[in-house]
Every structure is written in C-alpha cells, then in structure tokens.
C-alpha cells in the first residue's frame, strides 16, 4: 500500500481559507461518530467496518457520488481505513489521499493569526476541538494564555517573532483540554498564573486576584475576576482587547455545571456568571472580545467588538444580560445544557494537579467542544 497522505494542517488551511473549492473531504467513519464530530463541509460514507474487513463493495457502489475532478481527502479515526479507501480510489483513477492520523490528527492541528485589530496579540486556534489560546506581547516579551498541551506550538510562535515568554496563564481550570501551562512554565522557568479558587492541589502557582497586573514589556495583562463557569475564572484585558476565556463566547457563554451538576449549584453558579457578564459588558463598545472557545463560527481570527456582540441576535444568553433579566438567563441555562465535554472529570483532575497525565493524554480531549452553556 502506498503511503500518500494529506497533512491535517493542510486540510485545515484549505477548508478555512476558501481554498477548498477543489477539495472533497470524504469521512468513512460510522454515521454516529460523524454526527458527533467532523471536519466542516465533509461528506460521510459510513463504510468503516467494511474497510476493516477489506470490503470495498459499498465504496465501489458509490463511486458515482465522488467527484472525479477534485482532490479527495479521506478521513477515518486514525488513518488506517482511510488509507485503504484512498488506495482503492487511486486505482480507479481518482486523485485521493488519506488524512494522516485521521480525526486524531485533525484534533491536534493549531493555526496562528496575528490580530491587526489588537496590537500585540497572536491568536492560536485549534479547529478540531474549538480551543482558542493566545500569546500577548510587547517589546521582546510575551505571556501565553490558555495553552494546550502541545507547548511546541507556542515556542514556535514566540521564536518566529523573536519573543521571550516571561509568563504563562490560564483563565481557569479547563475541563475540555489538558492545559500545557504548567509544563510550559516549568520548561521555561517562568511564573504560572491562575486564580486560587481553580488551583486545586497545584503548587508553585502565582495566585491571581481581581485587579492584578501581569507585566508584558511596557504593557500589562490586567486581571478581571469573572466567576461562574468555574469558581476561579478570570478574564484578561490587554489594551482594548478582552481575553474572555470561557466566560463569554461569540455565540454563547461558558456553562456553569462542570464543577457541580446539582441543580441548586448550577443555579448559583449561573447567577455568578450573570454578574460576571454584566461586569464585562459594561465596557467601551469598541472593546475587542477574544473568546477561549468557538463552536462552528467560520470567522478567523475569532474576534468582534463588544458593540457588535451586543447587537447580534446569535447570543441569546447575552441578550438576557443586556435586558437585566437574570431569571430568564438562569432558567435558559438550566433547561438547555448540552452533553458534557468528553472525559471532563479526568481532564479536570489532571489540570488541578490531582492526577498525572497518562499515555492516553492526547486522546482524552478529542471530540466536539461542549463548553458552551447552550
């Protein structure tokens, strides 16, 4: 079998940057897996089990549905069955390649964007999981905010811009992905900043409080305490930019049930979240909102002004804050919570320092992003 592969990062670039006109992404996983988590604009042909048995009959039966004049990128779970399908299609005259490491590889892709509208901010987007992190910088210094476990991504961002990373911060104890903050902090021997209420059993943490400032060159990353999603959630202001973590997204807000799912606890946390959002939205209209997650928004980088966010009708929960309707806000959250992020309890134990990451640490966080409240 020939080893012809699409790099997942290449697929991400072509799908996102309007370069996908001649790219057809074929997902051969089971239908239920595809419906749960998939590459945008892909097509599902659920023949995974057949391909495991080297059965190509269904693929052959569907050749008429596969375009002959486009590149075919085929994805499965880990790149095995997709490679079989790609070889079969090539033998039938198609320009087909397998996506390396399948959806596992897709989940590891990171893309970086310099924000023209926010001086000194680099946004790092992980399209396969909906995670967003940042590197803020001034002069030759930088602080990394909410890094994933793939810390080389941030070392590369800094090296490409001749920056020294002088600190690492988490907006909160994450439930959807393993934080790379402790590892990056330890490797570079720089401070790790986190609010005490989210620190768990972590040691050597510089505890954040409302109003604190983290120096970055001649500027500062200013701490705004915004509990609700977690007890220790914070947001950061960097000039006119607001790094809102999991408190405020572009189309939703952070869910308040991952610390304690009992209804009374959820209602109390949702009330705290309402107050935090009320505080965040009491800023200048031109404040640039930079969220910590996204769902299926296509804009890159992920950024919009607070004024635009308040005027849009896509963030129902934020509209209740604007209307000062805390009751409707809380009730909507309680009634519309989605499934929890995959393996979120184990991930939180790792991020709290209560468990050490094992050999499956990468696979823990693969899957759809479910950190939004609705």
C-alpha positions as CSV (number, residue, x, y, z in Angstrom):
1,X,0.0,0.0,0.0
2,X,1.5,3.4,-1.0
3,X,1.9,6.0,1.7
4,X,0.2,9.0,0.3
5,X,-1.2,11.4,2.9
6,X,-2.7,14.8,3.4
7,X,-1.3,16.7,6.4
8,X,-4.2,17.6,8.7
9,X,-2.9,21.2,8.8
10,X,-3.1,21.4,5.0
11,X,-6.7,20.3,5.2
12,X,-7.5,22.8,7.9
13,X,-5.9,25.6,5.8
14,X,-7.8,24.7,2.7
15,X,-11.1,24.2,4.4
16,X,-10.8,27.5,6.4
17,X,-9.1,29.8,3.8
18,X,-11.6,29.5,1.0
19,X,-9.2,27.2,-0.8
20,X,-11.5,24.2,-0.6
21,X,-13.2,24.6,-3.9
22,X,-11.3,21.7,-5.4
23,X,-11.1,19.6,-2.2
24,X,-13.6,17.0,-1.4
25,X,-13.3,15.6,2.2
26,X,-14.8,12.1,2.5
27,X,-15.3,10.8,6.0
28,X,-15.6,7.0,6.1
29,X,-16.3,6.6,9.8
30,X,-19.6,5.3,11.3
31,X,-22.5,7.7,11.0
32,X,-22.9,8.3,14.7
33,X,-19.2,9.2,15.0
34,X,-19.5,11.6,12.1
35,X,-22.6,13.3,13.5
36,X,-20.9,13.8,16.8
37,X,-17.6,15.3,15.5
38,X,-16.5,16.0,11.9
39,X,-14.4,18.2,9.6
40,X,-16.6,21.2,8.3
41,X,-18.1,20.6,4.9
42,X,-17.1,17.0,4.8
43,X,-19.3,14.2,3.4
44,X,-20.0,10.9,5.2
45,X,-19.9,7.5,3.6
46,X,-20.2,5.1,6.6
47,X,-18.1,2.2,5.4
48,X,-15.6,2.0,8.3
49,X,-16.5,-1.5,9.4
50,X,-16.4,-2.8,5.8
51,X,-13.0,-1.3,5.2
52,X,-11.7,-3.0,8.3
53,X,-12.5,-6.3,6.5
54,X,-11.0,-5.1,3.2
55,X,-14.5,-5.0,1.8
56,X,-14.7,-2.2,-0.9
57,X,-18.2,-3.1,-2.3
58,X,-20.0,-0.1,-0.8
59,X,-17.3,2.2,-1.8
60,X,-17.4,0.9,-5.4
61,X,-21.2,1.2,-5.4
62,X,-20.9,4.9,-4.5
63,X,-18.1,5.9,-7.0
64,X,-20.6,8.0,-9.0
65,X,-21.2,10.2,-5.9
66,X,-17.4,11.0,-5.6
67,X,-16.2,13.9,-7.9
68,X,-13.6,12.9,-10.4
69,X,-12.3,16.4,-11.0
70,X,-11.4,17.3,-7.4
71,X,-8.7,16.2,-4.9
72,X,-10.2,13.7,-2.4
73,X,-9.1,13.9,1.2
74,X,-10.3,10.8,3.1
75,X,-10.5,10.7,6.9
76,X,-11.3,7.9,9.4
77,X,-10.3,7.6,13.1
78,X,-6.6,7.1,12.9
79,X,-5.7,6.9,9.2
80,X,-5.9,3.1,8.6
81,X,-9.2,2.5,6.8
82,X,-8.9,5.9,5.1
83,X,-5.6,4.8,3.6
84,X,-7.3,1.7,2.2
85,X,-10.1,3.7,0.7
86,X,-7.6,6.2,-0.8
87,X,-5.6,3.4,-2.5
88,X,-8.8,1.9,-3.9
89,X,-9.9,5.2,-5.3
90,X,-6.5,5.9,-6.9
91,X,-6.7,2.5,-8.6
92,X,-10.0,3.7,-10.1
93,X,-8.5,7.0,-11.4
94,X,-9.3,9.4,-8.5
95,X,-6.8,11.9,-7.0
96,X,-7.3,10.6,-3.5
97,X,-5.1,10.8,-0.3
98,X,-5.7,9.8,3.3
99,X,-5.6,12.4,6.0
100,X,-2.6,11.5,8.2
101,X,-3.7,10.1,11.7
102,X,-7.3,10.7,10.8
103,X,-9.5,12.6,13.2
104,X,-6.8,12.1,15.8
105,X,-4.5,14.3,13.6
106,X,-7.3,16.7,12.9
107,X,-7.7,17.3,16.6
108,X,-4.1,18.2,17.0
109,X,-4.0,21.0,14.4
110,X,-3.2,24.5,15.6
111,X,-3.3,27.6,13.5
112,X,-2.0,31.1,14.4
113,X,-3.3,34.5,13.5
114,X,-1.8,37.9,14.2
115,X,-4.7,40.3,15.1
116,X,-4.4,43.5,13.1
117,X,-7.2,45.0,15.3
118,X,-5.4,44.1,18.5
119,X,-1.8,45.2,18.7
120,X,0.4,42.6,20.3
121,X,-2.0,39.7,20.2
122,X,-1.5,36.4,18.4
123,X,-4.5,34.0,18.4
124,X,-3.8,30.3,18.2
125,X,-6.9,28.3,17.1
126,X,-7.3,24.6,17.3
127,X,-10.0,24.0,14.7
128,X,-10.6,20.3,15.5
129,X,-11.5,20.9,19.2
130,X,-12.7,24.5,19.3
131,X,-10.0,25.6,21.7
132,X,-8.5,29.1,21.4
133,X,-5.4,30.3,23.1
134,X,-3.3,33.5,22.9
135,X,0.2,34.9,23.0
136,X,0.2,38.6,24.0
137,X,3.4,40.5,23.6
138,X,5.1,43.9,23.9
139,X,8.7,44.9,23.2
140,X,10.5,41.5,23.2
141,X,8.4,39.9,26.0
142,X,5.3,37.6,25.7
143,X,2.8,35.9,28.0
144,X,0.9,32.8,26.8
145,X,-2.7,32.5,27.8
146,X,-4.6,29.1,27.9
147,X,-2.0,27.0,26.1
148,X,-2.9,23.5,25.1
149,X,-0.7,20.5,25.9
150,X,1.1,21.0,22.6
151,X,3.6,23.5,24.0
152,X,5.9,23.5,21.0
153,X,3.2,25.5,19.2
154,X,3.7,28.4,21.5
155,X,7.5,28.1,21.5
156,X,7.3,28.3,17.7
157,X,5.0,31.4,17.7
158,X,7.4,33.1,20.1
159,X,10.6,32.1,18.1
160,X,9.1,33.3,14.8
161,X,8.6,36.8,16.4
162,X,11.9,36.9,18.4
163,X,9.9,37.0,21.7
164,X,10.9,35.7,25.2
165,X,8.0,34.1,27.0
166,X,8.1,35.6,30.5
167,X,4.9,34.1,31.9
168,X,2.0,31.6,31.3
169,X,-1.6,32.0,32.5
170,X,-4.8,30.0,32.5
171,X,-8.1,31.8,32.6
172,X,-9.5,28.9,34.6
173,X,-9.1,25.2,35.3
174,X,-10.1,23.7,31.9
175,X,-12.5,20.8,31.6
176,X,-12.2,20.1,27.8
177,X,-8.5,20.0,27.3
178,X,-5.3,19.3,29.2
179,X,-3.6,22.6,30.0
180,X,0.0,23.0,28.8
181,X,0.6,25.9,31.2
182,X,2.4,24.0,34.0
183,X,4.7,22.2,31.5
184,X,5.5,25.4,29.6
185,X,6.1,27.3,32.8
186,X,8.4,24.6,34.1
187,X,10.3,24.2,30.9
188,X,11.0,27.9,30.6
189,X,11.2,28.6,34.4
190,X,8.7,31.4,34.3
191,X,5.6,32.1,36.5
192,X,2.4,30.2,36.1
193,X,-0.6,32.4,36.9
194,X,-4.0,31.1,38.0
195,X,-6.8,32.1,40.4
196,X,-6.5,30.3,43.7
197,X,-10.1,29.0,43.5
198,X,-9.2,27.0,40.5
199,X,-5.7,25.8,41.6
200,X,-6.8,22.6,43.2
201,X,-3.6,20.9,44.5
202,X,-1.2,22.7,42.2
203,X,2.0,24.0,43.7
204,X,4.2,26.9,42.5
205,X,1.2,28.8,41.2
206,X,1.2,32.6,41.3
207,X,-2.3,33.2,42.5
208,X,-4.3,35.8,40.7
209,X,-6.8,38.3,42.2
210,X,-9.1,40.9,40.7
211,X,-7.2,43.9,39.6
212,X,-3.8,42.2,39.4
213,X,-1.4,43.1,36.6
214,X,0.9,40.8,34.7
215,X,3.8,42.7,33.1
216,X,4.4,42.2,29.4
217,X,7.2,44.5,28.2
218,X,6.0,48.1,28.8
219,X,2.3,46.9,29.0
220,X,0.3,44.8,31.3
221,X,-2.3,42.0,31.2
222,X,-5.0,43.1,33.6
223,X,-7.0,40.6,35.6
224,X,-10.8,40.8,35.8
225,X,-12.3,38.2,38.2
226,X,-15.3,36.6,36.3
227,X,-16.5,33.5,38.2
228,X,-19.4,31.4,37.1
229,X,-18.0,29.0,34.5
230,X,-15.7,27.9,37.3
231,X,-15.2,29.5,40.8
232,X,-11.8,30.9,39.8
233,X,-12.5,32.0,36.2
234,X,-10.8,35.3,35.2
235,X,-10.7,37.3,32.0
236,X,-7.7,39.4,30.9
237,X,-7.6,42.9,29.4
238,X,-4.7,43.8,27.2
239,X,-5.3,47.4,25.9
240,X,-8.6,47.4,24.1
241,X,-8.7,43.6,23.8
242,X,-10.6,41.4,26.2
243,X,-9.5,37.8,26.5
244,X,-12.7,36.5,27.9
245,X,-11.7,32.9,28.5
246,X,-14.8,30.6,28.9
247,X,-16.9,33.4,30.4
248,X,-18.0,35.0,27.2
249,X,-18.1,33.4,23.7
250,X,-19.2,34.9,20.5
251,X,-22.4,32.9,20.3
252,X,-22.9,31.7,23.9
253,X,-21.4,31.8,27.4
254,X,-19.5,29.3,29.5
255,X,-21.5,26.5,31.1
256,X,-21.7,26.7,34.9
257,X,-22.3,23.0,35.7
258,X,-18.9,21.3,35.3
259,X,-17.9,21.9,39.0
260,X,-21.2,20.6,40.5
261,X,-24.1,19.4,38.4
262,X,-26.7,19.6,41.1
263,X,-29.4,22.0,40.1
264,X,-29.1,24.3,43.1
265,X,-25.3,24.5,42.4
266,X,-25.9,25.2,38.7
267,X,-28.3,28.0,39.5
268,X,-25.9,29.6,42.0
269,X,-23.0,29.4,39.5
270,X,-25.3,30.7,36.7
271,X,-26.2,33.7,38.9
272,X,-22.5,34.4,39.4
273,X,-21.9,34.1,35.7
274,X,-24.7,36.6,35.0
275,X,-23.0,39.1,37.3
276,X,-19.6,38.5,35.6
277,X,-21.1,39.0,32.2
278,X,-22.8,42.2,33.4
279,X,-19.4,43.4,34.5
280,X,-17.7,42.5,31.3
281,X,-20.3,44.1,29.0
282,X,-20.0,47.4,31.0
283,X,-17.0,48.3,28.9
284,X,-16.4,50.6,25.9
285,X,-18.3,49.5,22.8
286,X,-15.1,49.1,20.8
287,X,-13.6,46.6,23.3
288,X,-12.5,43.6,21.2
289,X,-13.8,40.3,22.5
290,X,-11.4,37.4,22.1
291,X,-13.1,34.1,23.4
292,X,-11.5,31.0,24.7
293,X,-13.6,28.7,22.6
294,X,-15.8,28.5,19.5
295,X,-18.3,26.1,18.0
296,X,-18.9,26.4,14.3
297,X,-18.1,30.1,13.7
298,X,-16.2,30.5,10.4
299,X,-14.6,33.9,11.0
300,X,-10.8,33.9,11.5
301,X,-9.4,35.3,13.7
302,X,-12.3,34.8,16.2
303,X,-12.8,38.4,17.3
304,X,-15.6,41.0,17.3
305,X,-16.3,44.3,19.1
306,X,-18.4,44.3,22.2
307,X,-20.9,46.5,20.4
308,X,-21.3,44.0,17.5
309,X,-21.7,41.2,20.0
310,X,-24.4,43.0,21.9
311,X,-26.2,43.9,18.7
312,X,-26.1,40.4,17.2
313,X,-29.1,38.1,17.9
314,X,-27.0,34.9,17.9
315,X,-26.0,35.1,21.6
316,X,-29.4,34.5,23.3
317,X,-27.9,34.3,26.8
318,X,-26.0,37.6,26.4
319,X,-29.2,39.3,25.4
320,X,-30.7,38.4,28.8
321,X,-27.8,40.1,30.4
322,X,-28.4,43.2,28.3
323,X,-32.1,43.1,29.3
324,X,-31.1,42.7,33.0
325,X,-33.2,39.5,33.1
326,X,-31.3,37.2,35.4
327,X,-34.2,34.9,35.9
328,X,-34.5,34.1,32.2
329,X,-30.7,33.8,31.9
330,X,-30.6,31.2,34.7
331,X,-33.7,29.2,33.5
332,X,-32.4,29.1,30.0
333,X,-29.1,27.7,31.1
334,X,-30.7,25.1,33.4
335,X,-33.0,23.9,30.6
336,X,-30.6,23.8,27.7
337,X,-27.3,22.3,28.9
338,X,-25.7,20.1,26.3
339,X,-23.7,16.9,26.9
340,X,-20.6,17.4,29.0
341,X,-17.2,17.5,27.3
342,X,-15.6,14.1,26.8
343,X,-13.6,12.8,29.8
344,X,-14.0,16.2,31.5
345,X,-13.7,14.8,35.1
346,X,-10.4,13.1,34.3
347,X,-9.1,16.2,32.5
348,X,-10.0,18.5,35.4
349,X,-8.2,16.1,37.8
350,X,-5.1,16.5,35.7
351,X,-5.4,20.3,35.5
352,X,-6.0,20.5,39.2
353,X,-2.8,18.5,39.8
354,X,-4.7,15.6,41.5
355,X,-3.7,13.1,38.8
356,X,-0.7,12.7,36.5
357,X,-1.4,12.5,32.7
358,X,-1.0,9.0,31.4
359,X,-0.1,7.7,28.0
360,X,-3.6,8.4,26.6
361,X,-3.5,12.1,27.5
362,X,-3.8,13.2,23.8
363,X,-6.9,11.1,23.2
364,X,-8.7,12.3,26.3
365,X,-9.6,15.6,24.7
366,X,-10.5,14.6,21.2
367,X,-14.1,15.2,20.2
368,X,-16.7,18.0,19.9
369,X,-16.4,21.1,22.1
370,X,-19.1,21.2,24.7
371,X,-18.0,24.1,27.0
372,X,-20.9,26.4,26.0
373,X,-24.0,26.7,28.1
374,X,-26.4,26.2,25.1
